[in-house]
Amino acid sequence: MNKHKNMEQSRKVEQSMIVEMIDASWELAERLGKHPLKSGCNCISCVNKRKRLLKRLEQEWKFSL
């Protein structure tokens, strides 16, 4: 029973750490404003740009504009 409580508590700590990291990345993006992709920048904008570069579209679109 005690082991279950410890696991649940550690999960809550991990979840709160993730939320804090996301909040910090949003605050950094607000402070920096619009900027090009920077190496090592952990604002949410640069993180999303890097993610898009690493994971290209897996399928081609049938239609184009």
VENLINFEN-V906299 format. One record per pair of residues at least 24 apart in sequence whose ideal C-beta (glycine too) atoms are under 8 Angstrom apart, sorted by the first residue. I is the first residue (numbers start at 1). J is the second residue. Records with the same first field share a line. If there is no record, write none. Layout:
I->J + J
This chain:
none
